[in-house]
Amino acid sequence: MKKRLGLVYGGKSAEHEVSLSTALAVMQAVDFSKYEVIPVYITYDGEWRKGKALETPVKTIEELRLPGAGKKDNIDQFINGDGLPDIVFPVLHGTNGEDGTVQGFFEVLNIPYVGNGVLASSAGMDKVSMKQLFAQVGLNQVPYVHFIRSQWQENRETYLAEMENTLTWPMFVKPANLGSSVGISKADDREALIEAVDYALKFDRRVIVEQGVDAREIEVAVKGNDLPACSVPGEIKPLAQFYDYEAKYQDNSTELVIPAVVSDAVQKEMDDMAVRAFKVLDCAGLVRADFFVTKDDEVLINEVNTMPGFTPVSMFPLLWQKTGVSYPELIDELIELAFERHAEKAQLQYTRD
C-alpha cells in the first residue's frame, strides 16, 4: 500500500520562491509507485492550502500554487481535511519553516517529518546561536560581532567602534535568521557598513557582522541520524564578489567544482568538523556544512544549512550524486531516515513509573 507523503512548501518567508522550486523538483523525482503526494501550499500570508492526493507529479510551479485556490484553508484543514499524511517533507526555506516553528507543529501532531528537529532547525537558522554552539566544541570560525536592532539604534557608535577595532575590512553583514544570502551585504568602509546594517535589519531584528577572509568556499553534504556520513566536497566559484542570492538562483554565474581539489588532510578536517557541527546541533536527516579554506589550508566553518537548496542542480544533491547517490535515491533515503527517527522517539516513555 502506498504511503501518503505530505509535501509542504511556500511559506511566509523571503525564500518562498526558492521553496517552490525545491518542491517542484522533489515532486518530479518522488517514486509515485511508493507514495501518493499531498501538496500543501503555504501562501505568503501564512494560509495553509491542502490539495488532493496526487498519483502523478505536477509540471509547473504555477500548478503548485493551485491547491485550495479560491478557499481560505487553514491549519485545521491540514489536520482534519481527509486525514494526516503518513509522513511530511517540509521543503520550506527560511523563517516560519526552516527555523523550528513548523517542526514543532509536526512534533505536536506526532507525525514523522523529513529533516531536522526543533532544536537543530532553530539553532541552525540563527547564525549567532549556531556560532556560539560551534565555539562550545572548538570549531574554528571567523571573528564576528552581533547585536539587535534596539542596541544598534541606541549605541550605533559603540558597535561601529567595536567592529572597526576587532574586525578587519571587508566585513560581511547578515540578518541572523535568513538563508539563501537574502539581506547580506559586503562592506569595505564605515559608510557602507552602516548602510549594510540598516539593510540587514529590514529582514531580522538581529544582525551578525563577520570579518571577511581570503579563502575558497567549500561545502560538504551530510546525511544520517546518529551515524552521519559525509559526501565528497564541492567548491563554489562565484563570478560576483560573493555568493549572493542572484548568483545562487538567477544569473547562473557560479561555477561548482565537484569534487573540490583539496588535500586529504583538509578533506578529513572538513568531514570531522561537519560531523561535530551536525552532532552539537543534534541534527537529523540532512545538513550542508559550509567552509572557508585559506591558502595555508586553514579550515574555518562558516555555517550549516538545515534545509539546503534541494533542486537537482543545488549543491546538496549534486554532492551526493558525485558520491554515488542519485536524486531519487536521496529522497528515498531521507524519508526512511525520518521514519527511523520517529520510530526511535516512539520508544520514549511519557508517564512516571
One Martini backbone bead per residue (centre of mass of N, CA, C, O) as a GRO file, in nm:
protein
  353
    1MET     BB    1   0.097   0.036   0.022
    2LYS     BB    2   0.076   0.356  -0.002
    3LYS     BB    3   0.218   0.644   0.096
    4ARG     BB    4   0.157   0.957   0.254
    5LEU     BB    5   0.297   1.254   0.113
    6GLY     BB    6   0.372   1.558   0.256
    7LEU     BB    7   0.413   1.858   0.070
    8VAL     BB    8   0.579   2.139   0.205
    9TYR     BB    9   0.532   2.481   0.086
   10GLY     BB   10   0.668   2.804   0.082
   11GLY     BB   11   0.579   3.059   0.282
   12LYS     BB   12   0.662   3.301   0.536
   13SER     BB   13   0.908   3.412   0.317
   14ALA     BB   14   1.189   3.520   0.136
   15GLU     BB   15   1.203   3.191   0.031
   16HIS     BB   16   0.950   3.101  -0.129
   17GLU     BB   17   1.051   3.050  -0.427
   18VAL     BB   18   1.261   2.839  -0.355
   19SER     BB   19   1.058   2.632  -0.244
   20LEU     BB   20   0.908   2.582  -0.510
   21SER     BB   21   1.148   2.464  -0.665
   22THR     BB   22   1.192   2.229  -0.473
   23ALA     BB   23   0.909   2.099  -0.488
   24LEU     BB   24   0.914   2.032  -0.789
   25ALA     BB   25   1.161   1.848  -0.785
   26VAL     BB   26   1.060   1.641  -0.581
   27MET     BB   27   0.796   1.558  -0.721
   28GLN     BB   28   0.950   1.458  -0.992
   29ALA     BB   29   1.126   1.230  -0.806
   30VAL     BB   30   0.918   1.073  -0.691
   31ASP     BB   31   0.793   0.758  -0.602
   32PHE     BB   32   0.470   0.671  -0.713
   33SER     BB   33   0.482   0.361  -0.621
   34LYS     BB   34   0.506   0.454  -0.301
   35TYR     BB   35   0.364   0.743  -0.343
   36GLU     BB   36   0.141   0.986  -0.237
   37VAL     BB   37   0.090   1.330  -0.306
   38ILE     BB   38   0.048   1.605  -0.077
   39PRO     BB   39  -0.024   1.923  -0.130
   40VAL     BB   40   0.121   2.205   0.067
   41TYR     BB   41   0.032   2.539   0.059
   42ILE     BB   42   0.207   2.827   0.168
   43THR     BB   43   0.151   3.136   0.189
   44TYR     BB   44   0.259   3.454   0.238
   45ASP     BB   45   0.021   3.473   0.473
   46GLY     BB   46  -0.001   3.162   0.603
   47GLU     BB   47  -0.175   2.979   0.434
   48TRP     BB   48  -0.326   2.662   0.427
   49ARG     BB   49  -0.312   2.451   0.122
   50LYS     BB   50  -0.483   2.161   0.056
   51GLY     BB   51  -0.459   1.898  -0.149
   52LYS     BB   52  -0.489   1.644  -0.344
   53ALA     BB   53  -0.398   1.347  -0.413
   54LEU     BB   54  -0.122   1.229  -0.601
   55GLU     BB   55  -0.014   1.012  -0.884
   56THR     BB   56   0.119   1.265  -1.022
   57PRO     BB   57   0.309   1.508  -1.131
   58VAL     BB   58   0.371   1.816  -1.159
   59LYS     BB   59   0.506   2.073  -1.400
   60THR     BB   60   0.456   2.346  -1.234
   61ILE     BB   61   0.463   2.610  -1.022
   62GLU     BB   62   0.171   2.708  -1.065
   63GLU     BB   63   0.041   2.439  -0.967
   64LEU     BB   64   0.144   2.473  -0.667
   65ARG     BB   65  -0.071   2.719  -0.614
   66LEU     BB   66  -0.364   2.561  -0.634
   67PRO     BB   67  -0.415   2.453  -0.373
   68GLY     BB   68  -0.711   2.581  -0.251
   69ALA     BB   69  -0.821   2.761  -0.449
   70GLY     BB   70  -1.060   3.004  -0.325
   71LYS     BB   71  -0.963   2.931  -0.038
   72LYS     BB   72  -0.937   2.957   0.327
   73ASP     BB   73  -0.724   2.781   0.438
   74ASN     BB   74  -0.602   2.586   0.714
   75ILE     BB   75  -0.477   2.393   0.959
   76ASP     BB   76  -0.737   2.232   0.996
   77GLN     BB   77  -0.734   2.109   0.708
   78PHE     BB   78  -0.472   1.952   0.743
   79ILE     BB   79  -0.576   1.773   0.982
   80ASN     BB   80  -0.911   1.716   0.889
   81GLY     BB   81  -0.981   1.671   0.601
   82ASP     BB   82  -0.829   1.353   0.508
   83GLY     BB   83  -0.603   1.335   0.681
   84LEU     BB   84  -0.302   1.252   0.760
   85PRO     BB   85  -0.010   1.199   0.678
   86ASP     BB   86   0.252   0.973   0.715
   87ILE     BB   87   0.439   1.204   0.590
   88VAL     BB   88   0.670   1.483   0.596
   89PHE     BB   89   0.797   1.732   0.349
   90PRO     BB   90   0.971   2.018   0.437
   91VAL     BB   91   1.037   2.267   0.177
   92LEU     BB   92   1.145   2.498   0.377
   93HIS     BB   93   1.270   2.834   0.369
   94GLY     BB   94   1.342   2.982   0.646
   95THR     BB   95   1.116   3.140   0.789
   96ASN     BB   96   0.851   2.955   0.900
   97GLY     BB   97   1.023   2.645   0.853
   98GLU     BB   98   1.355   2.627   0.926
   99ASP     BB   99   1.325   2.731   1.256
  100GLY     BB  100   1.114   2.510   1.417
  101THR     BB  101   0.809   2.570   1.393
  102VAL     BB  102   0.701   2.335   1.210
  103GLN     BB  103   0.836   2.109   1.371
  104GLY     BB  104   0.667   2.151   1.627
  105PHE     BB  105   0.397   2.086   1.495
  106PHE     BB  106   0.469   1.790   1.415
  107GLU     BB  107   0.524   1.697   1.702
  108VAL     BB  108   0.238   1.742   1.814
  109LEU     BB  109   0.114   1.542   1.587
  110ASN     BB  110   0.297   1.289   1.555
  111ILE     BB  111   0.472   1.329   1.280
  112PRO     BB  112   0.657   1.247   1.038
  113TYR     BB  113   0.973   1.413   0.933
  114VAL     BB  114   1.184   1.568   0.730
  115GLY     BB  115   1.459   1.626   0.906
  116ASN     BB  116   1.497   1.854   1.134
  117GLY     BB  117   1.451   1.959   1.435
  118VAL     BB  118   1.398   2.205   1.652
  119LEU     BB  119   1.682   2.268   1.751
  120ALA     BB  120   1.842   2.254   1.484
  121SER     BB  121   1.669   2.457   1.327
  122SER     BB  122   1.695   2.704   1.515
  123ALA     BB  123   2.008   2.710   1.549
  124GLY     BB  124   2.073   2.698   1.237
  125MET     BB  125   1.923   2.970   1.169
  126ASP     BB  126   2.089   3.102   1.399
  127LYS     BB  127   2.397   3.233   1.368
  128VAL     BB  128   2.467   3.291   1.662
  129SER     BB  129   2.394   3.027   1.805
  130MET     BB  130   2.562   2.848   1.624
  131LYS     BB  131   2.842   2.973   1.688
  132GLN     BB  132   2.829   2.919   1.993
  133LEU     BB  133   2.819   2.609   1.964
  134PHE     BB  134   3.077   2.573   1.806
  135ALA     BB  135   3.262   2.686   2.031
  136GLN     BB  136   3.206   2.454   2.241
  137VAL     BB  137   3.369   2.244   2.020
  138GLY     BB  138   3.612   2.403   1.868
  139LEU     BB  139   3.535   2.559   1.614
  140ASN     BB  140   3.661   2.715   1.347
  141GLN     BB  141   3.634   3.079   1.309
  142VAL     BB  142   3.529   3.374   1.236
  143PRO     BB  143   3.510   3.677   1.325
  144TYR     BB  144   3.251   3.847   1.535
  145VAL     BB  145   2.948   4.051   1.544
  146HIS     BB  146   2.661   4.124   1.760
  147PHE     BB  147   2.311   4.249   1.731
  148ILE     BB  148   2.038   4.455   1.792
  149ARG     BB  149   1.835   4.699   1.699
  150SER     BB  150   1.831   4.865   1.966
  151GLN     BB  151   2.140   4.879   1.995
  152TRP     BB  152   2.192   5.032   1.730
  153GLN     BB  153   2.008   5.280   1.788
  154GLU     BB  154   2.155   5.359   2.073
  155ASN     BB  155   2.481   5.234   1.990
  156ARG     BB  156   2.631   5.274   1.715
  157GLU     BB  157   2.922   5.372   1.783
  158THR     BB  158   3.002   5.132   1.958
  159TYR     BB  159   2.974   4.913   1.731
  160LEU     BB  160   3.162   5.040   1.527
  161ALA     BB  161   3.412   5.030   1.706
  162GLU     BB  162   3.416   4.727   1.754
  163MET     BB  163   3.446   4.643   1.456
  164GLU     BB  164   3.704   4.816   1.390
  165ASN     BB  165   3.880   4.676   1.629
  166THR     BB  166   3.812   4.344   1.563
  167LEU     BB  167   3.791   4.395   1.258
  168THR     BB  168   3.829   4.351   0.910
  169TRP     BB  169   3.862   4.435   0.595
  170PRO     BB  170   3.610   4.304   0.498
  171MET     BB  171   3.256   4.296   0.563
  172PHE     BB  172   2.982   4.084   0.669
  173VAL     BB  173   2.631   4.134   0.647
  174LYS     BB  174   2.371   3.971   0.853
  175PRO     BB  175   2.107   3.812   0.903
  176ALA     BB  176   2.047   3.576   1.145
  177ASN     BB  177   1.743   3.460   1.001
  178LEU     BB  178   1.870   3.377   0.708
  179GLY     BB  179   1.883   3.269   0.374
  180SER     BB  180   2.010   3.273   0.051
  181SER     BB  181   2.152   3.563   0.098
  182VAL     BB  182   1.953   3.734   0.238
  183GLY     BB  183   2.062   4.061   0.330
  184ILE     BB  184   2.351   4.059   0.215
  185SER     BB  185   2.665   4.241   0.276
  186LYS     BB  186   2.938   4.429   0.159
  187ALA     BB  187   3.205   4.597   0.350
  188ASP     BB  188   3.476   4.860   0.309
  189ASP     BB  189   3.330   5.072   0.501
  190ARG     BB  190   3.153   5.265   0.714
  191GLU     BB  191   2.924   5.351   0.526
  192ALA     BB  192   2.861   5.063   0.422
  193LEU     BB  193   2.805   4.940   0.699
  194ILE     BB  194   2.558   5.104   0.776
  195GLU     BB  195   2.389   5.025   0.531
  196ALA     BB  196   2.399   4.716   0.580
  197VAL     BB  197   2.261   4.710   0.855
  198ASP     BB  198   1.996   4.846   0.774
  199TYR     BB  199   1.925   4.627   0.569
  200ALA     BB  200   1.926   4.373   0.755
  201LEU     BB  201   1.696   4.496   0.952
  202LYS     BB  202   1.459   4.428   0.747
  203PHE     BB  203   1.482   4.096   0.814
  204ASP     BB  204   1.597   4.149   1.115
  205ARG     BB  205   1.673   4.208   1.464
  206ARG     BB  206   1.935   4.044   1.395
  207VAL     BB  207   2.296   4.088   1.370
  208ILE     BB  208   2.580   3.988   1.168
  209VAL     BB  209   2.942   4.046   1.175
  210GLU     BB  210   3.195   3.956   0.946
  211GLN     BB  211   3.498   3.863   0.868
  212GLY     BB  212   3.682   3.865   0.612
  213VAL     BB  213   3.812   3.607   0.378
  214ASP     BB  214   4.082   3.462   0.209
  215ALA     BB  215   3.892   3.214   0.040
  216ARG     BB  216   3.758   2.920  -0.006
  217GLU     BB  217   3.444   2.770  -0.103
  218ILE     BB  218   3.334   2.487   0.091
  219GLU     BB  219   3.129   2.188   0.065
  220VAL     BB  220   2.930   1.964   0.278
  221ALA     BB  221   2.745   1.672   0.286
  222VAL     BB  222   2.491   1.554   0.521
  223LYS     BB  223   2.381   1.225   0.637
  224GLY     BB  224   2.155   1.123   0.893
  225ASN     BB  225   2.175   1.051   1.233
  226ASP     BB  226   2.379   0.904   1.447
  227LEU     BB  227   2.541   0.827   1.154
  228PRO     BB  228   2.700   1.036   0.986
  229ALA     BB  229   2.758   1.130   0.642
  230CYS     BB  230   2.990   1.219   0.385
  231SER     BB  231   3.069   1.386   0.121
  232VAL     BB  232   3.197   1.524  -0.115
  233PRO     BB  233   3.349   1.803  -0.204
  234GLY     BB  234   3.257   2.153  -0.283
  235GLU     BB  235   3.310   2.426  -0.504
  236ILE     BB  236   3.275   2.779  -0.500
  237LYS     BB  237   3.267   3.006  -0.806
  238PRO     BB  238   3.207   3.319  -0.806
  239LEU     BB  239   3.185   3.611  -1.002
  240ALA     BB  240   3.107   3.749  -0.781
  241GLN     BB  241   3.197   3.877  -0.480
  242PHE     BB  242   2.959   3.690  -0.386
  243TYR     BB  243   2.725   3.442  -0.272
  244ASP     BB  244   2.442   3.537  -0.377
  245TYR     BB  245   2.122   3.518  -0.473
  246GLU     BB  246   2.176   3.553  -0.777
  247ALA     BB  247   2.403   3.337  -0.798
  248LYS     BB  248   2.217   3.098  -0.701
  249TYR     BB  249   1.922   3.161  -0.887
  250GLN     BB  250   1.967   3.361  -1.167
  251ASP     BB  251   2.270   3.399  -1.341
  252ASN     BB  252   2.469   3.152  -1.371
  253SER     BB  253   2.778   3.251  -1.243
  254THR     BB  254   2.840   2.973  -1.103
  255GLU     BB  255   3.093   2.756  -1.009
  256LEU     BB  256   3.098   2.397  -0.974
  257VAL     BB  257   3.330   2.189  -0.790
  258ILE     BB  258   3.309   1.828  -0.847
  259PRO     BB  259   3.539   1.771  -0.678
  260ALA     BB  260   3.729   1.919  -0.470
  261VAL     BB  261   4.057   2.050  -0.451
  262VAL     BB  262   4.203   1.865  -0.192
  263SER     BB  263   4.342   1.754   0.065
  264ASP     BB  264   4.320   1.497   0.278
  265ALA     BB  265   4.340   1.670   0.534
  266VAL     BB  266   4.114   1.871   0.467
  267GLN     BB  267   3.886   1.669   0.426
  268LYS     BB  268   3.902   1.545   0.708
  269GLU     BB  269   3.847   1.809   0.862
  270MET     BB  270   3.570   1.871   0.740
  271ASP     BB  271   3.430   1.612   0.823
  272ASP     BB  272   3.473   1.645   1.125
  273MET     BB  273   3.330   1.924   1.152
  274ALA     BB  274   3.057   1.843   1.032
  275VAL     BB  275   2.989   1.627   1.248
  276ARG     BB  276   3.016   1.811   1.496
  277ALA     BB  277   2.796   2.006   1.408
  278PHE     BB  278   2.567   1.801   1.384
  279LYS     BB  279   2.581   1.710   1.690
  280VAL     BB  280   2.558   1.985   1.849
  281LEU     BB  281   2.262   2.031   1.704
  282ASP     BB  282   2.105   1.767   1.665
  283CYS     BB  283   2.086   1.631   1.396
  284ALA     BB  284   1.873   1.533   1.106
  285GLY     BB  285   1.926   1.382   0.789
  286LEU     BB  286   2.024   1.703   0.702
  287VAL     BB  287   2.330   1.877   0.582
  288ARG     BB  288   2.510   2.181   0.510
  289ALA     BB  289   2.856   2.247   0.506
  290ASP     BB  290   3.040   2.554   0.545
  291PHE     BB  291   3.358   2.665   0.408
  292PHE     BB  292   3.687   2.784   0.474
  293VAL     BB  293   3.988   2.793   0.262
  294THR     BB  294   4.300   2.867   0.276
  295LYS     BB  295   4.618   2.890   0.147
  296ASP     BB  296   4.713   2.734   0.430
  297ASP     BB  297   4.477   2.526   0.507
  298GLU     BB  298   4.268   2.667   0.663
  299VAL     BB  299   3.981   2.573   0.859
  300LEU     BB  300   3.650   2.721   0.835
  301ILE     BB  301   3.347   2.756   0.971
  302ASN     BB  302   3.050   2.907   0.880
  303GLU     BB  303   2.797   2.700   0.821
  304VAL     BB  304   2.469   2.566   0.842
  305ASN     BB  305   2.214   2.380   0.655
  306THR     BB  306   1.896   2.229   0.732
  307MET     BB  307   1.767   2.335   0.431
  308PRO     BB  308   1.882   2.294   0.154
  309GLY     BB  309   1.912   2.314  -0.147
  310PHE     BB  310   1.691   2.071  -0.362
  311THR     BB  311   1.771   2.067  -0.635
  312PRO     BB  312   1.945   1.903  -0.884
  313VAL     BB  313   2.142   2.187  -0.892
  314SER     BB  314   2.216   2.163  -0.612
  315MET     BB  315   2.464   2.099  -0.398
  316PHE     BB  316   2.362   1.866  -0.225
  317PRO     BB  317   2.276   1.664  -0.454
  318LEU     BB  318   2.544   1.679  -0.614
  319LEU     BB  319   2.728   1.561  -0.398
  320TRP     BB  320   2.577   1.284  -0.391
  321GLN     BB  321   2.604   1.210  -0.683
  322LYS     BB  322   2.928   1.210  -0.668
  323THR     BB  323   2.895   0.973  -0.432
  324GLY     BB  324   2.639   0.771  -0.551
  325VAL     BB  325   2.360   0.948  -0.517
  326SER     BB  326   2.069   0.990  -0.626
  327TYR     BB  327   1.799   1.185  -0.615
  328PRO     BB  328   1.580   0.968  -0.559
  329GLU     BB  329   1.748   0.819  -0.344
  330LEU     BB  330   1.770   1.055  -0.147
  331ILE     BB  331   1.473   1.084  -0.084
  332ASP     BB  332   1.433   0.800   0.028
  333GLU     BB  333   1.641   0.820   0.257
  334LEU     BB  334   1.511   1.061   0.410
  335ILE     BB  335   1.247   0.918   0.470
  336GLU     BB  336   1.369   0.681   0.630
  337LEU     BB  337   1.505   0.858   0.847
  338ALA     BB  338   1.238   0.970   0.956
  339PHE     BB  339   1.116   0.702   1.047
  340GLU     BB  340   1.347   0.625   1.235
  341ARG     BB  341   1.324   0.865   1.432
  342HIS     BB  342   1.027   0.822   1.508
  343ALA     BB  343   1.063   0.536   1.628
  344GLU     BB  344   1.251   0.623   1.854
  345LYS     BB  345   1.053   0.819   1.996
  346ALA     BB  346   0.833   0.592   2.058
  347GLN     BB  347   1.011   0.478   2.310
  348LEU     BB  348   0.914   0.683   2.485
  349GLN     BB  349   0.831   0.796   2.806
  350TYR     BB  350   0.529   0.986   2.951
  351THR     BB  351   0.540   0.830   3.226
  352ARG     BB  352   0.543   0.740   3.541
  353ASP     BB  353   0.626   0.465   3.743
   0.00000   0.00000   0.00000
